[in-house]
């Protein structure tokens, strides 16, 4: 494949395999593949990783199970010697240093060795305790889907690309339009989700609400309600977790000033109904009316949930709920699909080495800190002045949040059209956004794979051990 051909395939790839082949060819011709094979770099301590890799191989080859257990307890975390640095994924189009990939594979191999040890040597309980401690130490990954308005289909492309590679995290949060996609992903098993996202079914569902005389007109709340009834099974958060093993987290903000925002999920609000939670998270203040949540009783009867309160757009307060996900699930690694129109135009890659990006990041951090300091004073001034109090809270909510993550996937600004942010899209526009989400995710796939391989294997093994031990 010539360089010109590789560039053409690279830009117009229809599948991840096509993109991968073109990216690898480009790396070979640019010299980046040679960089991948060389261990040396100032971006991480390659000497530590090389030593650990050699030691781990020697310990595994010894067949001494207790020695292997001791060794893995000794140094088992995801950013050993800086190997998790995003900068290590900026040089080559595909992947990073081969040494890092080899070390991660060796760690997974060691976990597989321990899993296969017979109970006569290590009891199921001992294995479970080891994997549980390893999970607490290593942490896990969450996918956060931002508010997006009519850019919501971009999130579908991100989820589709991750799911096809078996990399979709079990912890998924969503705000506003992101909550729709989070709920779709969290109420379906992998095979069913693959089938749904691999056909035009989801595009038809999202665009049928826009009949010929409604397309290019503003979405109504009734349109969203009908779409959710079509796309989402009538489940509670607990029922969805039991069905798929995924934790859906939906951000909602209170309609009243003196109330606290919430993250709805199977831990905090197991009986809450997902459809109403998503509808509330999509209720943009000043555009759609606030929503009363719903819940199911043990007999399946629907009742209002927190009947005295109404809720609105979750992206106002928790577009990227990192702290809450960390507290609830032990998450320490975040992937974000960031398509929030309110911030997309000013978003900078936090891992960029360009001077402009770094200076912009410093300025945005300063604005965020200033806004946090000023917010209590501003709210005291307008607390009893409706709707100024609501708008002030929303404005400061936007200013004080962080909108990026360890791995941030962002759409091109060419999709940002203020005139269509709340419009019903055509099937062609919806498909283009889904495809854009896939293409924006493909360059991040190997980073996601490397950074999550160990935690995914730990979680899968824990699930197997818990089933064996009868742990609910």
For each residue, the residues with C-beta under 8 A, 3 or more apart:
1: 5 6 9 21 22 25
2: 5 6
3: 6 7 25 26 29
4: 7 8
5: 1 2 8 9
6: 1 2 3 9 10 22 25 26 29
7: 3 4 10 11 22 26
8: 4 5 11 12
9: 1 5 6 12 13 18 19 21 22
10: 6 7 13 19 22 23 26 93
11: 7 8
12: 8 9
13: 9 10 16 18 19 22 439 442
14: 18
15: 18 19
16: 13 19 20 161 164 165 438 442 445
17: 20 21
18: 9 13 14 15 21 22
19: 9 10 13 15 16 22 23 439 442 443
20: 16 17 23 24 94 442
21: 1 9 17 18 24 25
22: 1 6 7 9 10 13 18 19 25 26
23: 10 19 20 26 27 93 94 443
24: 20 21 27 28 33 93 94
25: 1 3 6 21 22 28 29
26: 3 6 7 10 22 23 29 30 32 93
27: 23 24 30 31 32 33 36 92 93 94
28: 24 25 32 33
29: 3 6 25 26
30: 26 27 33
31: 27 34 35
32: 26 27 28 35 36 91 92 93
33: 24 27 28 30 36 37 92
34: 31 37 38
35: 31 32 38 91 92
36: 27 32 33 91 92 95 96 97 98
37: 33 34 98
38: 34 35 41 97
39: 46 49 50 97 98 99
40: 46
41: 38 44 46 88 97
42:
43: 82 85 87 88
44: 41 49 81 82 83 85 88 97 100
45: 48 49 81 82
46: 39 40 41 49 50 81 97 99
47: 50 51
48: 45 51 52 80 81
49: 39 44 45 46 52 53 80 81 83 99 100 103
50: 39 46 47 53 54 99
51: 47 48 54 55
52: 48 49 55 56 75 80 81 103
53: 49 50 56 57 99 102 103 106
54: 50 51 57 58
55: 51 52 58 59 71
56: 52 53 59 60 71 103 106 107 110
57: 53 54 60 61 106
58: 54 55 61 62
59: 55 56 62 64 67 68 71 110
60: 56 57 68 106 109 110 113
61: 57 58
62: 58 59 67 68
63:
64: 59 67 68
65: 68 69 113 114 117 121 122
66: 69 70
67: 59 62 64 70 71
68: 59 60 62 64 65 71 72 110 113 114
69: 65 66 72 73 114 122 130
70: 66 67 73 74
71: 55 56 59 67 68 74 75
72: 68 69 75 76 107 110 111 114 134
73: 69 70 76 130 133
74: 70 71
75: 52 71 72 80
76: 72 73 107 134 137 138
77: 80 137 138
78: 84 138 139 332 333 451 454 455
79: 82 83 84 85
80: 48 49 52 75 77 83 103
81: 44 45 46 48 49 52
82: 43 44 45 79 85
83: 44 49 79 80 88 100 103
84: 78 79 333 406 451
85: 43 44 79 82 88
86: 89 90 351 406 407 447
87: 43 90 351 353
88: 41 43 44 83 85 91 96 97 100
89: 86 92 95 96 444 446 447
90: 86 87 351 353
91: 32 35 36 88 96
92: 27 32 33 35 36 89 95 96
93: 10 23 24 26 27 32 443
94: 20 23 24 27 446
95: 36 89 92 98 101 446 447 450
96: 36 88 89 91 92 100 101 446 447 450
97: 36 38 39 41 44 46 88 100 101
98: 36 37 39 95 101 102
99: 39 46 49 50 53 102 103
100: 44 49 83 88 96 97 103 104 450
101: 95 96 97 98 104 105 450
102: 53 98 99 105 106
103: 49 52 53 56 80 83 99 100 106 107
104: 100 101 107 108 450 453 454
105: 101 102 108 109 453
106: 53 56 57 60 102 103 109 110
107: 56 72 76 103 104 110 111 453 454
108: 104 105 111 112 453 454 457
109: 60 105 106 112 113
110: 56 59 60 68 72 106 107 113 114
111: 72 107 108 114 115 134 454 457 458 461
112: 108 109 115 116 457
113: 60 65 68 109 110 116 117
114: 65 68 69 72 110 111 117 122 127 130
115: 111 112 127 461
116: 112 113
117: 65 113 114 121 122 127
118: 121 122
119: 122 123 124
120:
121: 65 117 118
122: 65 69 114 117 118 119 126 127
123: 119 126 127
124: 119 127 128 465 468 469
125: 128 129 469
126: 122 123 129 130
127: 114 115 117 122 123 124 130 131 461 465
128: 124 125 131 132 462 465 466 469
129: 125 126 132 133
130: 69 73 114 126 127 133 134
131: 127 128 134 135 458 461 462 465
132: 128 129 135 136 462
133: 73 129 130 136 137
134: 72 76 111 130 131 137 138 458
135: 131 132 138 139 140 330 455 458 459 462
136: 132 133 139 330
137: 76 77 133 134
138: 76 77 78 134 135 454 455 458
139: 78 135 136 330 331 332 333 455
140: 135 169 170 171 329 330 331 332 333 455 459
141: 169 171 331 333 334 335 448 451 452 455 456
142: 169 171 172 173 325 329 331 333 334 335
143: 158 159 162 168 169 171 172 173 182 335 336 337
144: 172 173 174 178 319 320 321 322 325 334 335 336 337 405
145: 148 155 158 159 172 173 174 175 177 178 179 181 182 336 337
146: 155 175 176 178 315 319 320 336 337 338 339 340 403
147: 175 176 177 178 313 314 315 319 339 340 341 342
148: 145 151 152 154 155 176 177 178 339 340 341
149: 152 176 177 341 421 422
150: 177 219 420 421 422 423 424 425
151: 148 154 177 339 341 344 411 415 416 421 433
152: 148 149 155 156 177 178 180 181 339 433
153: 156 157 203 206 425 430 431 433 434 437
154: 148 151 157 158 337 339 411 415 433 434 436 437 440
155: 145 146 148 152 158 159 174 177 178 181 337 339 437
156: 152 153 159 160 181 184 197 202 433 434 437
157: 153 154 160 161 433 434 435 436 437 438 439 440 441
158: 143 145 154 155 161 162 337 409 437 438 440 441
159: 143 145 155 156 162 163 168 181 184 185 193 197 337 437
160: 156 157 163 164 197 198 434 437 438
161: 16 157 158 164 165 437 438 441 442 445
162: 143 158 159 165 167 168 169 335 441 445 448
163: 159 160 166 167 168 185 190 193 194 197
164: 16 160 161 194
165: 16 161 162 445 448 449
166: 163 190
167: 162 163 445 448 449 452 456
168: 143 159 162 163 172 185 190 193
169: 140 141 142 143 162 172 335 452
170: 140 245 246 247 459
171: 140 141 142 143 246 247 249 325 329 331
172: 142 143 144 145 168 169 182 185 186 246 247 248 249
173: 142 143 144 145 178 182 248 249 250 251 263 318 320 321 325
174: 144 145 155 178 179 180 181 182 183 248 249 250 251 278 281 314
175: 145 146 147 178 179 250 251 281 313 314 315 318 319 320 321
176: 146 147 148 149 179 251 281 282 284 313 314 315 319
177: 145 147 148 149 150 151 152 155 180 181 282 339
178: 144 145 146 147 148 152 155 173 174 175 181 182 315 319 337 339
179: 145 174 175 176 182 183 250 251 277 278 281 282 314
180: 152 174 177 183 184 227 228 231 278 282
181: 145 152 155 156 159 174 177 178 184 185
182: 143 145 172 173 174 178 179 185 186 248 249 250
183: 174 179 180 186 187 228 231 232 240 248 250 274 275 277 278
184: 156 159 180 181 187 188 193 196 202 231 232
185: 159 163 168 172 181 182 188 193 246 248
186: 172 182 183 240 241 244 246 247 248
187: 183 184 232 233 235 240 243 244 248 274
188: 184 185 192 193 196 244
189: 192 193 243 244
190: 163 166 168 193 194
191: 194 195
192: 188 189 195 196
193: 159 163 168 184 185 188 189 190 196 197
194: 163 164 190 191 197 198
195: 191 192 198 199
196: 184 188 192 193 199 201 202
197: 156 159 160 163 193 194 202
198: 160 194 195
199: 195 196 202
200: 203 204 427
201: 196 204 205
202: 156 184 196 197 199 205 206 231
203: 153 200 206 207 427 430 431 434
204: 200 201 207 208 427
205: 201 202 208 227 230 231
206: 153 202 203 209 227 231 425 430
207: 203 204 210 215 424 425 426 427 430
208: 204 205 211 230
209: 206 214 219 223 224 226 227 424
210: 207 214 215 216 217 223 424 425 426
211: 208 214 215
212: 215
213:
214: 209 210 211 217 223 424
215: 207 210 211 212 423 424 425 426
216: 210 420 423 424 426
217: 210 214 423 424
218: 422 423 424
219: 150 209 223 224 422 423 424
220: 223 224
221: 224 225 279 282 283 288 289
222: 225 226
223: 209 210 214 219 220 226 227 424
224: 209 219 220 221 227 228 279 282 288
225: 221 222 228 229 279
226: 209 222 223 229 230
227: 180 205 206 209 223 224 230 231
228: 180 183 224 225 231 232 275 278 279
229: 225 226 232 275
230: 205 208 226 227
231: 180 183 184 202 205 206 227 228
232: 183 184 187 228 229 235 274 275 278
233: 187
234: 273 275
235: 187 232 239 240 243 273 274
236: 239 240 270 271 272 273 274 295 296
237: 240 241 248 264 265 266 269 270 271 272 274 277
238: 241 242 266 270 271
239: 235 236 242 243
240: 183 186 187 235 236 237 243 244 246 248 266 274
241: 186 237 238 244 245 246 247 248 266
242: 238 239
243: 187 189 235 239 240
244: 186 187 188 189 240 241
245: 170 241 463
246: 170 171 172 185 186 240 241
247: 170 171 172 186 241 265 266 267 328 329
248: 172 173 174 182 183 185 186 187 237 240 241 265 266 274
249: 171 172 173 174 182 263 264 265 321 324 325 328
250: 173 174 175 179 182 183 263 264 265 274 277 278 281 314
251: 173 174 175 176 179 261 262 263 264 281 314 315 317 318 319 321
252: 261 262 263 264 277 280 281 293 311 312 314
253: 261 311 312 313 314 316 317 318 397
254: 257 259 260 261 262 309 310 311 312
255: 259 285 290 309 310 311 312 390
256: 259 309 310
257: 254 379 383 389 390 393
258:
259: 254 255 256 309
260: 254
261: 251 252 253 254 314 316 317 318
262: 251 252 254 268 269 311
263: 173 249 250 251 252 268 318 321 324 325 328
264: 237 249 250 251 252 268 269 272 277 293
265: 237 247 248 249 250 268 269 328
266: 237 238 240 241 247 248 269 270
267: 247 270 328
268: 262 263 264 265 328
269: 237 262 264 265 266 272 277 295 305
270: 236 237 238 266 267
271: 236 237 238 295 296 297 305
272: 236 237 264 269 276 277 293 294 295 305
273: 234 235 236 276 277 293 294 295 296 302 305
274: 183 187 232 235 236 237 240 248 250 277 278
275: 183 228 229 232 234 278 279 294
276: 272 273 279 280 291 292 293 294 305
277: 179 183 237 250 252 264 269 272 273 274 280 281 293
278: 174 179 180 183 228 232 250 274 275 281 282
279: 221 224 225 228 275 276 282 283 291
280: 252 276 277 283 290 291 293 310 311 312 314
281: 174 175 176 179 250 251 252 277 278 311 313 314 315
282: 176 177 179 180 221 224 278 279 288 313
283: 221 279 280 287 288 289 290 291 311 312 313
284: 176 287 288 312 313 422
285: 255 290 312 313 316 390 391 394
286: 387 391
287: 283 284 422
288: 221 224 282 283 284 312
289: 221 283
290: 255 280 283 285 310 311 312
291: 276 279 280 283 310 311 312
292: 276 304 305 307 309 310 311
293: 252 264 272 273 276 277 280 304 305 306 309 311
294: 272 273 275 276 302 303 304 305
295: 236 269 271 272 273 302 303 304 305
296: 236 271 273 300 301 302 303
297: 271 300 301 303
298:
299:
300: 296 297
301: 296 297
302: 273 294 295 296
303: 294 295 296 297 307
304: 292 293 294 295 307
305: 269 271 272 273 276 292 293 294 295
306: 293 309
307: 292 303 304
308:
309: 254 255 256 259 292 293 306
310: 254 255 256 280 290 291 292
311: 252 253 254 255 262 280 281 283 290 291 292 293
312: 252 253 254 255 280 283 284 285 288 290 291 316
313: 147 175 176 253 281 282 283 284 285 316
314: 147 174 175 176 179 250 251 252 253 261 280 281 317 318 319
315: 146 147 175 176 178 251 281 318 319 340 342
316: 253 261 285 312 313 393 394 397 398
317: 251 253 261 314 397 401
318: 173 175 251 253 261 263 314 315 321 324 401
319: 144 146 147 175 176 178 251 314 315 340 401 403
320: 144 146 173 175 334 336 338 401 402 403 404 405
321: 144 173 175 249 251 263 318 324 325
322: 144 325 326 331 334 402 405
323: 326 327
324: 249 263 318 321 327 328
325: 142 144 171 173 249 263 321 322 328 329 331 334
326: 322 323 329 330 331 332
327: 323 324
328: 247 249 263 265 267 268 324 325 331
329: 140 142 171 247 325 326
330: 135 136 139 140 326
331: 139 140 141 142 171 322 325 326 328 334
332: 78 139 140 326
333: 78 84 139 140 141 142 406 451 452 455
334: 141 142 144 320 322 325 331 405 406 407
335: 141 142 143 144 162 169 405 406 407 408 409 444 448
336: 143 144 145 146 320 403 404 405 407 408 409
337: 143 144 145 146 154 155 158 159 178 409 437
338: 146 320 343 344 347 403 404 405 408 409 410
339: 146 147 148 151 152 154 155 177 178 344 410 411
340: 146 147 148 315 319 343 344 403
341: 147 148 149 151 344 345 416 418 421
342: 147 315 398
343: 338 340 346 347 398 403
344: 151 338 339 340 341 347 410 411 413 416
345: 341 413 416
346: 343 360 364
347: 338 343 344 403 404 410
348: 352 357 360 361 364 404
349: 352 357 404 408 410
350: 361 404 408
351: 86 87 90
352: 348 349 357 358
353: 87 90 357 358
354: 357 358
355: 358 359
356: 359 360
357: 348 349 352 353 354 360 361
358: 352 353 354 355 361 362
359: 355 356 362 363
360: 346 348 356 357 363 364
361: 348 350 357 358 364 365
362: 358 359 365 366
363: 359 360 366 367
364: 346 348 360 361 367 368
365: 361 362 368 369
366: 362 363 369 370
367: 363 364 370 371 399
368: 364 365 371 372 399 400 401 402
369: 365 366 372 373
370: 366 367 373 374
371: 367 368 374 375 396 399 400
372: 368 369 375 400
373: 369 370
374: 370 371 377 378 396
375: 371 372 378 379 396 400
376: 379 380
377: 374 380 381
378: 374 375 381 382 392 396
379: 257 375 376 382 383 389 392 393 396
380: 376 377 383
381: 377 378
382: 378 379 385 388 389 392
383: 257 379 380 389
384: 389
385: 382 388 389
386: 389 390
387: 286 390 391
388: 382 385 391 392
389: 257 379 382 383 384 385 386 392 393
390: 255 257 285 386 387 393 394
391: 285 286 387 388 394 395
392: 378 379 382 388 389 395 396
393: 257 316 379 389 390 396 397
394: 285 316 390 391 397 398
395: 391 392 398 399
396: 371 374 375 378 379 392 393 399 400
397: 253 316 317 393 394 400 401
398: 316 342 343 394 395 401
399: 367 368 371 395 396
400: 368 371 372 375 396 397
401: 317 318 319 320 368 397 398
402: 320 322 368
403: 146 319 320 336 338 340 343 347
404: 320 336 338 347 348 349 350 408
405: 144 320 322 334 335 336 338 408
406: 84 86 333 334 335 451
407: 86 334 335 336 444 447 448 451
408: 335 336 338 349 350 404 405
409: 158 335 336 337 338 437 440 441 444
410: 338 339 344 347 349 440
411: 151 154 339 344 415 416 433 436 437 440
412: 415 436 440
413: 344 345 416
414:
415: 151 154 411 412 432 433 436
416: 151 341 344 345 411 413
417: 420 421
418: 341 421
419: 423
420: 150 216 417 423 425
421: 149 150 151 341 417 418
422: 149 150 218 219 284 287
423: 150 215 216 217 218 219 419 420
424: 150 207 209 210 214 215 216 217 218 219 223
425: 150 153 206 207 210 215 420 429 430 433
426: 207 210 215 216 429 430
427: 200 203 204 207 430 431
428: 431 432
429: 425 426 432 433
430: 153 203 206 207 425 426 427 433 434
431: 153 203 427 428 434 435
432: 415 428 429 435 436
433: 151 152 153 154 156 157 411 415 425 429 430 436 437
434: 153 154 156 157 160 203 430 431 437 438
435: 157 431 432 438 439
436: 154 157 411 412 415 432 433 439 440
437: 153 154 155 156 157 158 159 160 161 337 409 411 433 434 440 441
438: 16 157 158 160 161 434 435 441 442
439: 13 19 157 435 436 442
440: 154 157 158 409 410 411 412 436 437 443 444
441: 157 158 161 162 409 437 438 444 445
442: 13 16 19 20 161 438 439 445
443: 19 23 93 440
444: 89 335 407 409 440 441 447 448
445: 16 161 162 165 167 441 442 448 449
446: 89 94 95 96 449 450
447: 86 89 95 96 407 444 450 451
448: 141 162 165 167 335 407 444 445 451 452
449: 165 167 445 446 452 453
450: 95 96 100 101 104 446 447 453
451: 78 84 141 333 406 407 447 448
452: 141 167 169 333 448 449 455 456
453: 104 105 107 108 449 450 456 457
454: 78 104 107 108 111 138 457 458
455: 78 135 138 139 140 141 333 452 458 459
456: 141 167 452 453 459 460
457: 108 111 112 453 454 460 461
458: 111 131 134 135 138 454 455 461 462
459: 135 140 170 455 456 462 463
460: 456 457 463 464
461: 111 115 127 131 457 458 464 465
462: 128 131 132 135 458 459 465 466
463: 245 459 460 466 467
464: 460 461 467 468
465: 124 127 128 131 461 462 468 469
466: 128 462 463 469 471
467: 463 464 470 471
468: 124 464 465
469: 124 125 128 465 466
470: 467
471: 466 467
472:
